[in-house]
Amino acid sequence: MQLAYVAGPYTGANHNEVHENIENARRVAVELWRLGYAVICPHLNSAFMSGVVDESVFYAGGIEMLRRCDLVVLVGKWEESTGTMREIDEAKERGILACDGTEGLKECDESAAAIKSLLAKGLLVRGAK
């Protein structure tokens, strides 16, 4: 079983935006479980725990979990998230495939030709180990 890491924005301008970001990540995590992946969803791991430790501890913990994963699935407005961009950089460094949402993931699973197509479209991030 492959281990998938859900990456996307967590913080928001207010409590409702944080809740929306957590829900977006949860929906993707549910879909990944149904597709047969084991899933790490840091949004759920530390939901509404602000103030328990410094935010940098949560970021470092997320990176540590990501290092153990086979792929990263990007959700929400990930391009606008500094934390998600750091996660993508880490995935690149480790040669971990990153898919833009579960639609990209389904294509990845179909064939090597689909992976090449997604790379050409810029929907995947792949780095050398």
C-alpha positions as CSV (number, residue, x, y, z in Angstrom):
1,M,0.0,0.0,0.0
2,Q,1.3,3.4,-0.9
3,L,1.4,6.2,1.6
4,A,0.0,9.6,0.4
5,Y,0.6,13.0,2.1
6,V,-2.1,15.6,1.7
7,A,-0.6,19.1,1.2
8,G,-2.5,22.4,1.0
9,P,-3.2,25.6,2.9
10,Y,-4.1,25.3,6.5
11,T,-4.1,28.9,7.8
12,G,-6.7,31.5,6.8
13,A,-7.8,35.0,7.5
14,N,-10.3,33.8,10.1
15,H,-11.6,30.6,11.8
16,N,-14.0,29.9,9.0
17,E,-11.2,29.8,6.4
18,V,-9.1,27.5,8.5
19,H,-12.2,25.2,8.9
20,E,-12.7,25.3,5.1
21,N,-9.0,24.4,4.5
22,I,-9.2,21.5,6.9
23,E,-12.4,20.2,5.3
24,N,-10.9,20.4,1.8
25,A,-8.0,18.3,3.0
26,R,-10.3,15.9,4.8
27,R,-12.3,15.3,1.6
28,V,-9.2,14.5,-0.4
29,A,-7.9,12.2,2.4
30,V,-11.2,10.3,2.4
31,E,-11.0,9.9,-1.4
32,L,-7.4,8.6,-1.2
33,W,-8.4,6.1,1.5
34,R,-11.2,4.9,-0.8
35,L,-8.7,4.6,-3.7
36,G,-6.6,2.3,-1.6
37,Y,-3.9,4.6,-0.2
38,A,-2.8,4.9,3.4
39,V,-3.0,8.7,4.1
40,I,-1.3,11.3,6.2
41,C,-3.4,14.4,6.5
42,P,-1.5,16.9,8.7
43,H,-4.5,19.2,8.6
44,L,-6.4,16.7,10.7
45,N,-3.4,15.7,12.8
46,S,-3.1,19.2,14.3
47,A,-6.6,20.7,13.6
48,F,-7.3,23.7,15.8
49,M,-4.2,23.2,18.0
50,S,-2.8,26.7,17.5
51,G,-0.9,27.8,20.6
52,V,-0.1,24.3,21.8
53,V,3.4,24.7,20.4
54,D,5.0,27.2,18.1
55,E,3.7,26.9,14.5
56,S,7.2,26.0,13.3
57,V,6.9,22.7,15.3
58,F,3.8,21.8,13.3
59,Y,5.6,22.6,10.0
60,A,8.7,20.6,11.0
61,G,6.5,17.7,12.0
62,G,4.7,17.8,8.6
63,I,7.9,17.7,6.7
64,E,9.1,14.8,8.8
65,M,5.9,12.9,7.9
66,L,6.2,13.8,4.2
67,R,9.7,12.3,4.1
68,R,8.1,8.9,4.7
69,C,5.5,9.1,2.0
70,D,5.4,7.8,-1.5
71,L,3.5,10.7,-3.0
72,V,2.1,14.1,-2.2
73,V,-1.4,15.2,-3.3
74,L,-2.0,18.9,-3.5
75,V,-5.3,20.5,-2.5
76,G,-7.0,23.8,-2.4
77,K,-5.1,27.0,-3.3
78,W,-1.8,25.3,-2.7
79,E,0.1,27.8,-4.9
80,E,-0.7,30.5,-2.4
81,S,0.5,28.6,0.7
82,T,4.1,29.2,1.9
83,G,4.0,26.0,3.9
84,T,2.8,23.9,0.9
85,M,5.5,25.4,-1.2
86,R,8.1,24.2,1.4
87,E,6.5,20.7,1.3
88,I,6.8,20.7,-2.5
89,D,10.4,21.7,-2.3
90,E,11.0,18.8,0.2
91,A,9.2,16.4,-2.2
92,K,11.4,17.5,-5.1
93,E,14.6,17.0,-3.0
94,R,13.5,13.5,-2.2
95,G,12.2,12.5,-5.6
96,I,8.6,12.2,-4.3
97,L,5.9,12.6,-6.9
98,A,3.4,15.4,-6.2
99,C,0.0,15.4,-8.0
100,D,-2.3,18.4,-8.3
101,G,-5.4,16.9,-6.7
102,T,-6.9,13.4,-7.0
103,E,-7.7,13.9,-10.7
104,G,-4.0,14.0,-11.4
105,L,-3.5,11.1,-9.2
106,K,-6.0,8.9,-11.1
107,E,-4.1,9.7,-14.3
108,C,-0.8,8.8,-12.5
109,D,-2.1,5.4,-11.6
110,E,-3.3,4.6,-15.1
111,S,0.0,4.4,-16.9
112,A,3.5,5.7,-17.4
113,A,2.2,7.6,-20.4
114,A,-0.3,9.5,-18.2
115,I,2.6,10.5,-15.9
116,K,4.6,11.9,-18.9
117,S,1.5,13.8,-20.0
118,L,1.0,15.4,-16.5
119,L,4.7,16.3,-16.3
120,A,4.4,18.0,-19.7
121,K,1.3,19.9,-18.4
122,G,3.1,20.9,-15.3
123,L,0.6,19.1,-13.0
124,L,3.3,16.9,-11.4
125,V,6.5,17.8,-9.6
126,R,9.3,15.3,-9.7
127,G,12.8,15.7,-8.5
128,A,15.9,13.5,-8.6
129,K,16.9,11.5,-5.5
